[in-house]
Every structure is written in structure tokens, then in C-alpha cells.
Amino acid sequence: MRFLKINDSHSTKKNIVLFLFMSIFLIKGIFYAVYITPPLLNTSPDDVGHISYIQYLASERKLPILFETTLEDSSHRLFEAYGEVRNVSFKNILVTEEKFIKDNSINWIVQHPPLYYLIMTPVYLITKLFTSQLSMIIIVLRLATIPLGLACIYVINKLMDILKVRNTVRYCILSCFVFSMPIQYYFSNITNDSLLIFLCILTLYFLLRYTIKYQVKDYNIFVVCCALIVMTKYTGALILLGYVAYFIYKSLKKTGLKTTIKLCVRGGILGALIVSPVFIRNFLLYGNPVALAGAQPPLHDITYLQFIREKGYIDLLYQACLALVGWGNLIVADYRLKWISAFILSSLAFLCILKVTNKTVKLMTFYSCLISVYILFHILTIGLSAIISIISFFIISIYLTTAQSMELNRKEVNIFFFGTIVLVFLVFMFKHYEICLNRGYVAAVSGRYYYIAIFPFQYLIFNVLEEYKFKYTKYIPILITSILMSFEVQTIVRCIEKW
């Protein structure tokens, strides 16, 4: 009976903390959507294209056509009104009847699958019953995106139940999600990235749930979620490579080759049924099941070394992943956030080194770090804070994937997460290099592309704390939350000053 009471008390405490985190995220989300970001377009990535997509579905009752459908006229005018924040004229732009004038720009966002826009279209139509003021409609669509962030927090908490993490790790991960400036920002704006991030986390939950219980129901939901990711944004398929590889490995290990093949065939059929309508339509219209705006031919002669060294790709990516808010006026991580992030990661890496008992391994690690710093700093000219973070991440990952004392299941998850993160980084790096070859400069670098792997990354770095049980470790989440809150407040002030 005493054990049950302790268990109930522990569960109640976790639920209260979860409710607190979700409440904070909701309140901040409303604040971001209504007050911090003005109700204009061009304040978040491609927002004019996203809302025009929704408006086309609402008015035409069919999917838009790539290379043909233009931006909706009222949204296009509001987009052009960007910069008139201090002028109330933008509030006078009304949308009584959606118009897609040929003289407007082609809507490049039409290349994306329709799931997010199909979800938001009813919200748009209901809102139009009460107001035709486009700025108000934008605010409502932003508010409608916040529940996706709340759902992420809930599923992340459930994921940590499956992984059986300690409360210290749990609260660190929740804090990093809830008090992340860009995460809060993307879940308070009109963008399909919000739905994509949620579905990637949800899919991971059912994958791990299946690999523990091996119930067909969990597998079927996993497959459906995989298909929904593809129907939200094609880049989401990138993370599915790691998910599917892990599923096959675990299934072969537990159920054998025959059952695994059956499940793969069943999953392939189920997934195909969901994605085939869009893929078939794309093939009939464009001759390609995955219709994209099209890659531009290379116009510049830039090597990979120049891409990293002279164009500063790694440094730009590092600061964008830490904090990138806005679009027309970008706010990225300043030197303080970059160095504090480097300090936190290096501290966790140091804890890993302390756990290593072999002196030879410690010496090899030390000299490897010195050589890596020399190469990355003097040859590739990457910023020192980024170098420390990169090296620290690899030390943590290598330790968590090779430690002899670690349980096999936990080690397998760590390997799976590490491989997924590296795969996402390498593929996006290649795509960004292609863009650089075309434009002559680094572009489209945004942390939102990498947030599809946000939980694997957060779990991997804070999992180090599972190895330590000092009495002061319980204060680490409070320290991290305080740091994140201070930077979020500073960013909010900068946003208000700019907008």
C-alpha cells in the first residue's frame, strides 16, 4: 500500500509539472501570436504562401496547381505592406472574396502536400464568418497552431515515460522545448513546420511503443503517422529513413525475417493508400509524384571547403538552430547564447569523460579534441563556440553509444537517435550547398528544418544526467530554465523594438 501511495504521489507530481509546462507554453503562445509578432505577412517563413494556399482551398475547393496558382491578392497586398507596422493602414486590408490575380507572384508553397492546409481551411472559413479583416484572420490561424505545440509537449512527456528517464532529464527536455524561442515562435505562426514537428514526435512515440510491446495496433498507427508526415512536408521523409531502419532492426531481432517482411508489406500498402491520391495527382499534372518548385542550376564555382570556410555555413547554421525568429527582420542567437550553449554541452561532455575509467581513452579523447579544434578553427575557420558545441556533442554521442555499463536497449536507442541526427544534418548540408552553388551565398538556413529531430537531440545530450545521481543534479533543470527564460525575455524585447 505504501508503495502504491508513493507511486500515485510521483504520478500526480509529474502531471502537475506537465500541466504547468503546457500552461506556460499556451500563455506565451497567445502572447507571441497576438502581441509580439504584428499581424502582417513576411514576419515568418513563407507565411504569405502558406495563407494563400489555405485561401485557395477555401475558395476554389480544390488543390492549387504548381507554377500556375498565384498568391491571393489581399494576402499579397498585406505582404507588400510589411514595414508599415507603425501605420494602421494594414488593418484596412479586407478579404471579402479571395482573388488570385495573374500579375501576382507565383505561390511556390503550392509544392507542399496539403495536410496542414486542409486542417487550417475550416478554421479560416469559420473565422471569415465573423470578420473579413485579414490581420485578424492571421491572428486566429496563428492561435489555431498553438495546440500542435501543446500536443508536442504531451507526447514528449509520454515518450519519456517509455524511455523511463529520471525527472532531472524529463524537466531539462521539457524546459528546452517550452522555453525555446524559435519553437514557441513556429508554433505561434502560420507554417506547416508546426504540424511536421508534431507528427515526427508522434511517429517516434508509436515506433518506440511498438518496439517495447510489439502490438500490431501501435505499428499501424506508426505507419499512418509516417504517411501523414509525407503528406505534410516532403522533407519529413528524411527522418523516416532512420525510423524505418530502426523498426526493421528491432523487428528482425524480435520477430524474425518472415514476420518483418509481412509487416513491411502491410505497412507499405497502408501508407500507399494514404499518400497515393496526392502522388497520382502530381504524376498526372507534372509527370512526377513528388512535385517540387525545381532545383536551380549551379551558377557559381564553389567548393565544399569554400562553402564551410568562406561562406560560414556552420556558424550560420549554429546560430540559426539556437535562435532564429522572424523573417523580414531576422533575430538570431547572439554571442552570449552561443557561448552558454557551448558551456552546457561541454559540461555534459566533461561528465562523460569523467565516467571513463581507462586513462588511455581519456588521453586519446583529449588529444583528439585538440586536433579537432585546430582543424575546425584554423583550417575551416569555424567559430570557437560552435566548435566546442560540435565536439561536445560527438563526445556525448560516442560515450552514450559505446559505454559498456549501459543497458543494451538504451544503447540501441542512443545509436538510433545519433544516426538520425547525423543523417538529417548531412542531407540538409548537401541541399544547402546546392542552393549556395546557385545563389553564391548561404541561404535557407533555418533551425526549423532540423527541429524534426529535436527530441532525439535533446534526449541524447541530457541522457548523460542519467549516469549521475548527485544531490544537486535536481537543480540543473531550474538553472537551464532560468537561462532560457532570460534569453527569451531579451529576444521578446528585441522583437518588440524591431516590430
C-alpha positions in Angstrom: 0.0 0.0 0.0 2.8 2.4 0.9 4.5 1.7 -2.5 1.2 2.4 -4.3 0.8 5.7 -2.4 4.4 6.7 -3.4 3.7 5.8 -7.0 0.5 7.8 -7.0 2.2 10.8 -5.5 5.0 10.6 -8.1 2.5 10.4 -10.9 0.5 13.3 -9.6 3.6 15.4 -9.3 4.5 14.6 -12.9 1.0 15.5 -14.1 1.1 18.8 -12.3 4.5 19.7 -13.8 3.3 18.7 -17.2 0.2 20.9 -16.8 2.4 23.8 -15.7 4.7 23.5 -18.8 1.7 23.3 -21.1 0.0 26.3 -19.5 3.2 28.3 -19.8 3.5 27.4 -23.5 -0.1 28.3 -24.1 0.1 31.7 -22.4 3.4 32.5 -24.2 2.0 31.3 -27.5 -1.0 33.6 -27.3 1.4 36.5 -26.4 3.6 35.7 -29.4 0.7 35.3 -31.8 -1.3 38.4 -30.8 1.2 40.9 -29.4 4.9 40.2 -30.2 4.6 39.4 -34.0 2.5 42.1 -35.8 -0.5 40.7 -37.8 1.4 41.2 -41.1 2.8 38.8 -43.6 6.6 38.3 -44.1 7.1 38.1 -40.4 7.5 34.3 -40.5 9.0 32.0 -43.2 6.9 32.0 -46.4 3.7 33.0 -44.5 2.2 34.7 -47.5 2.5 31.4 -49.4 1.0 29.4 -46.6 -2.1 31.5 -46.1 -2.6 31.9 -49.9 -2.6 28.1 -50.1 -5.3 28.0 -47.3 -7.3 30.7 -49.1 -7.2 28.8 -52.4 -8.6 25.6 -50.8 -11.3 27.7 -49.0 -12.5 29.5 -52.2 -11.8 27.0 -55.0 -12.5 23.7 -53.1 -9.6 22.0 -54.9 -5.8 21.8 -54.6 -3.8 24.6 -56.2 -1.5 23.9 -59.2 2.2 24.4 -59.1 3.7 27.0 -61.4 0.2 28.3 -62.1 -1.5 29.3 -58.8 -0.6 32.8 -57.7 -0.6 34.5 -54.2 -4.0 35.6 -53.1 -4.5 39.3 -53.8 -5.3 40.6 -50.3 -2.5 38.5 -48.7 -0.1 39.7 -51.4 -1.0 43.3 -50.6 -0.6 42.7 -46.9 2.8 41.1 -47.7 3.8 44.2 -49.5 2.6 46.3 -46.6 5.4 44.8 -44.4 7.3 47.6 -42.8 4.3 49.7 -42.1 4.0 48.3 -38.6 3.6 51.8 -37.1 1.0 52.7 -39.7 -2.6 51.4 -39.1 -3.3 51.1 -42.8 -2.5 47.4 -42.9 -5.6 46.9 -40.7 -7.8 48.1 -43.5 -6.9 45.2 -45.9 -10.0 43.1 -46.1 -10.7 39.7 -47.7 -14.3 39.5 -48.7 -13.7 37.4 -51.8 -10.4 35.6 -52.5 -8.8 36.6 -55.8 -5.8 35.1 -57.4 -4.6 37.7 -59.9 -2.2 36.5 -62.6 0.0 39.6 -62.1 0.8 38.4 -58.5 3.8 36.3 -57.7 3.5 32.5 -58.3 2.8 30.7 -55.0 5.9 28.5 -54.6 4.4 27.0 -51.4 1.9 25.1 -53.6 4.7 22.4 -53.9 4.0 21.2 -50.4 1.5 18.4 -49.7 -1.9 19.6 -48.5 -2.4 18.1 -45.0 -1.6 21.2 -42.9 -3.7 23.5 -45.2 -6.6 21.1 -45.2 -6.6 21.3 -41.4 -6.4 25.1 -41.3 -9.0 25.7 -44.0 -12.1 25.1 -41.8 -10.5 27.5 -39.2 -10.1 30.1 -41.9 -13.7 29.6 -43.2 -15.2 29.8 -39.7 -13.1 32.9 -38.9 -14.4 34.7 -42.0 -17.9 34.3 -40.8 -17.0 36.8 -38.0 -14.5 39.1 -39.7 -13.1 40.0 -43.1 -10.1 41.8 -41.7 -7.1 39.8 -42.9 -4.9 40.8 -39.9 -7.5 39.3 -37.5 -7.8 36.1 -39.6 -4.0 35.8 -39.4 -4.1 36.0 -35.6 -6.8 33.3 -35.4 -4.8 31.0 -37.7 -1.7 31.6 -35.5 -3.7 30.7 -32.4 -5.0 27.6 -34.1 -1.4 26.4 -34.5 -0.6 26.6 -30.7 -2.5 23.3 -29.9 0.0 21.5 -32.1 2.8 22.7 -29.7 0.8 21.6 -26.7 0.3 18.2 -28.2 4.1 18.0 -28.8 4.7 18.7 -25.1 2.2 16.0 -24.1 3.7 13.4 -26.5 7.3 14.2 -25.4 6.2 13.5 -21.8 4.8 10.2 -22.9 7.9 9.4 -24.8 10.0 9.9 -21.7 7.7 7.5 -19.8 8.5 4.9 -22.4 12.2 5.6 -22.1 12.0 5.7 -18.3 14.0 8.8 -17.8 14.6 10.4 -14.4 12.8 13.6 -13.5 16.0 15.6 -13.9 16.3 14.6 -17.6 12.5 15.0 -18.1 12.4 18.5 -16.8 15.5 19.6 -18.8 14.0 18.3 -22.0 10.6 19.9 -21.3 12.2 23.2 -20.4 14.3 23.3 -23.5 11.2 22.8 -25.6 8.8 25.1 -23.7 11.3 28.0 -23.3 12.9 27.7 -26.8 12.3 31.0 -28.6 12.2 29.6 -32.1 10.0 26.6 -31.1 7.5 28.9 -29.4 7.6 31.2 -32.5 7.0 28.5 -35.0 4.0 27.2 -33.0 2.6 30.7 -32.9 2.7 31.4 -36.7 1.2 30.1 -39.9 3.5 27.3 -41.1 3.3 23.6 -41.9 6.6 23.1 -39.9 4.5 23.1 -36.7 2.4 20.1 -37.9 5.5 18.4 -39.2 7.4 18.7 -35.9 4.4 17.3 -34.0 4.0 14.4 -36.4 7.7 13.5 -36.2 7.4 13.3 -32.4 4.2 11.4 -32.5 5.6 8.9 -35.0 8.6 8.3 -32.8 6.3 7.7 -29.9 4.4 4.9 -31.6 7.6 3.5 -33.1 9.2 3.1 -29.6 5.9 1.9 -28.2 5.8 -0.8 -30.8 9.4 -1.9 -30.2 8.5 -2.4 -26.5 5.1 -4.0 -26.7 5.1 -5.3 -30.3 1.4 -4.7 -30.7 0.1 -4.5 -34.3 -2.1 -1.6 -33.3 0.9 0.5 -32.5 2.6 -0.5 -35.7 -0.4 0.5 -37.8 -0.6 3.9 -36.1 3.2 4.3 -36.7 2.6 3.7 -40.4 -0.3 6.1 -40.6 1.8 8.8 -38.9 4.7 8.1 -41.3 2.3 8.7 -44.2 0.9 11.9 -42.6 4.4 13.2 -42.3 4.9 12.8 -46.1 1.5 14.5 -46.6 2.6 17.5 -44.6 6.1 18.2 -46.0 8.3 16.0 -48.2 11.4 16.9 -46.2 9.8 15.0 -43.3 10.5 11.8 -45.2 14.2 12.3 -44.4 13.7 11.5 -40.7 11.6 8.4 -41.7 14.7 6.8 -43.1 16.1 6.5 -39.6 12.7 5.5 -38.1 12.2 2.7 -40.7 15.7 1.4 -40.3 15.3 1.2 -36.5 11.9 -0.6 -36.9 13.4 -3.2 -39.3 16.4 -3.8 -36.9 14.1 -4.3 -33.9 11.6 -6.3 -35.7 14.2 -8.7 -37.2 15.7 -9.1 -33.8 12.4 -9.8 -32.0 10.0 -11.4 -34.6 12.3 -12.7 -37.3 12.6 -12.2 -41.1 9.2 -13.6 -42.1 7.1 -11.5 -39.8 9.2 -8.4 -40.6 8.6 -8.8 -44.3 4.9 -9.2 -43.7 4.8 -6.1 -41.6 6.8 -4.1 -44.2 4.4 -5.2 -47.0 1.3 -4.4 -44.9 2.8 -1.0 -43.9 3.7 -0.2 -47.4 0.2 -0.9 -48.6 -1.4 1.1 -45.8 1.0 4.0 -46.3 0.5 3.9 -50.1 -3.3 4.2 -49.7 -2.9 7.4 -47.8 -0.3 9.1 -50.0 -1.4 7.8 -53.4 -4.1 10.3 -54.1 -1.7 13.2 -53.9 1.2 11.3 -55.6 -1.1 10.2 -58.5 -2.4 13.7 -59.0 1.2 15.1 -59.1 2.2 12.5 -61.6 -0.7 13.3 -63.9 -0.2 17.0 -63.7 3.6 17.3 -63.6 4.9 13.8 -64.5 6.5 13.4 -61.1 4.8 12.0 -58.0 6.8 14.4 -55.8 6.3 17.8 -57.4 8.7 20.5 -56.3 9.3 24.1 -57.4 12.5 22.8 -59.0 16.2 22.9 -58.3 18.1 25.8 -59.9 21.2 25.0 -62.0 24.6 25.9 -60.4 25.8 29.4 -61.4 28.8 29.6 -59.1 32.0 27.6 -58.8 32.2 27.0 -55.0 33.9 24.0 -53.4 32.7 22.3 -50.2 35.7 23.8 -48.4 34.8 27.3 -49.5 31.2 26.7 -48.6 32.2 26.0 -45.0 35.2 28.2 -44.7 34.5 31.3 -46.7 30.7 31.3 -46.7 30.5 30.4 -43.0 27.9 27.7 -43.3 28.5 26.0 -39.9 28.4 29.3 -38.0 25.2 30.4 -39.7 23.6 27.1 -39.0 24.7 27.1 -35.4 23.2 30.4 -34.6 20.0 29.7 -36.6 19.4 26.4 -34.8 19.8 28.1 -31.4 17.5 31.0 -32.1 16.1 32.3 -35.3 13.0 34.4 -35.0 11.3 36.5 -37.7 11.7 36.6 -41.4 11.9 40.1 -42.9 13.7 41.1 -39.7 15.8 38.2 -38.5 16.9 37.8 -34.9 19.5 35.1 -34.5 21.4 33.8 -31.5 23.9 36.4 -30.1 27.3 35.6 -28.8 26.0 35.0 -25.2 23.5 32.4 -26.2 26.1 30.6 -28.4 28.7 30.5 -25.6 26.3 29.5 -22.9 25.0 26.7 -25.1 28.6 25.6 -25.7 29.3 25.7 -22.0 26.3 23.5 -21.2 27.2 21.0 -23.9 30.9 20.9 -22.9 29.9 20.4 -19.2 27.8 17.4 -20.2 30.7 16.1 -22.3 33.0 16.5 -19.4 30.7 14.4 -17.3 31.0 11.7 -19.9 34.8 11.8 -19.8 34.7 11.5 -16.0 32.8 8.2 -16.3 35.6 6.8 -18.5 38.0 4.8 -16.3 40.6 3.9 -18.9 43.3 6.6 -18.8 44.4 5.8 -22.3 41.0 6.6 -23.7 40.9 9.8 -21.7 44.3 10.9 -23.2 43.2 9.9 -26.7 40.0 11.9 -26.2 42.0 15.0 -25.0 44.4 14.9 -28.0 41.6 14.2 -30.4 39.8 17.3 -29.2 42.9 19.4 -29.6 43.4 18.2 -33.1 39.7 18.8 -33.9 39.8 22.3 -32.6 42.9 23.1 -34.7 41.3 21.7 -37.9 37.9 23.3 -37.3 39.2 26.7 -36.1 42.4 27.3 -38.2 41.6 25.4 -41.4 37.8 25.6 -41.6 37.6 28.9 -39.6 34.5 27.9 -37.7 33.7 30.0 -34.7 35.0 28.7 -31.4 31.7 28.4 -29.6 30.3 26.3 -32.5 33.4 24.1 -32.4 33.1 23.4 -28.7 29.4 22.5 -29.2 30.1 20.2 -32.1 33.0 18.4 -30.4 31.0 18.1 -27.1 28.0 16.6 -29.0 30.2 13.9 -30.5 31.9 13.1 -27.2 28.4 12.7 -25.6 27.1 10.6 -28.5 30.2 8.3 -28.6 30.0 7.7 -24.9 26.3 7.0 -24.9 26.6 4.6 -27.9 29.7 2.7 -26.7 29.6 2.7 -22.8 29.9 -0.9 -21.7 27.9 -0.3 -18.5 24.8 0.8 -20.3 21.8 -1.4 -20.9 21.6 -2.7 -24.5 18.1 -1.3 -25.2 19.1 2.1 -24.0 22.3 2.0 -26.1 20.3 0.9 -29.2 18.0 4.0 -28.8 21.1 6.2 -28.4 22.6 4.8 -31.6 19.3 5.2 -33.4 19.0 8.9 -32.3 22.6 9.7 -33.1 22.3 8.2 -36.6 19.1 10.0 -37.3 20.6 13.4 -36.3 23.7 12.9 -38.4 21.6 11.8 -41.4 19.4 14.9 -41.2 22.4 17.2 -40.9 24.3 15.6 -43.8 21.3 15.7 -46.2 20.4 19.3 -45.4 24.0 20.3 -45.7 24.1 18.9 -49.2 20.9 20.7 -50.1 22.2 24.0 -48.7 25.4 23.5 -50.7 23.3 23.2 -53.9 21.5 26.4 -53.0 24.8 28.1 -52.4 26.1 27.0 -55.8 23.0 28.6 -57.4 22.9 31.9 -55.4 26.5 32.4 -54.5 25.8 32.7 -50.8 24.4 30.5 -47.9 20.6 30.7 -47.9 17.5 28.8 -46.5 19.5 28.0 -43.3 16.9 27.7 -40.6 16.6 25.7 -37.4 13.1 24.7 -38.3 14.4 22.2 -40.8 16.3 20.4 -38.0 13.6 20.5 -35.4 12.1 17.4 -36.9 14.9 15.7 -34.8 14.6 18.0 -31.8 13.6 15.3 -29.3 16.3 12.8 -30.3 18.9 15.6 -29.9 17.6 16.8 -26.5 17.3 13.2 -25.2 20.8 12.4 -26.4 22.5 15.3 -24.6 20.6 15.2 -21.4 20.7 11.4 -21.1 24.2 11.9 -19.7 22.5 13.0 -16.4 21.1 9.5 -16.1 24.6 8.4 -15.2 24.9 10.8 -12.2 22.9 11.0 -9.0 24.4 13.9 -7.1 22.0 15.6 -4.8 22.5 18.8 -6.6 21.5 17.5 -10.1 17.9 18.2 -9.3 18.7 21.9 -9.6 20.0 21.6 -13.1 16.5 22.0 -14.8 16.0 25.1 -12.7 19.3 26.5 -13.9 18.6 25.7 -17.6 15.1 27.1 -17.3 16.4 30.4 -15.8 19.0 30.7 -18.6 16.4 30.0 -21.3 13.9 32.4 -19.8 16.4 35.2 -19.6 17.3 34.8 -23.3 13.6 34.6 -24.3 12.8 37.8 -22.5 15.7 39.5 -24.3 14.5 38.2 -27.6 11.0 39.4 -26.9 12.3 42.9 -26.2 14.3 42.8 -29.4 11.2 41.7 -31.4 9.1 44.5 -29.9 11.8 47.0 -30.7 12.0 45.8 -34.3 8.3 45.4 -34.9 
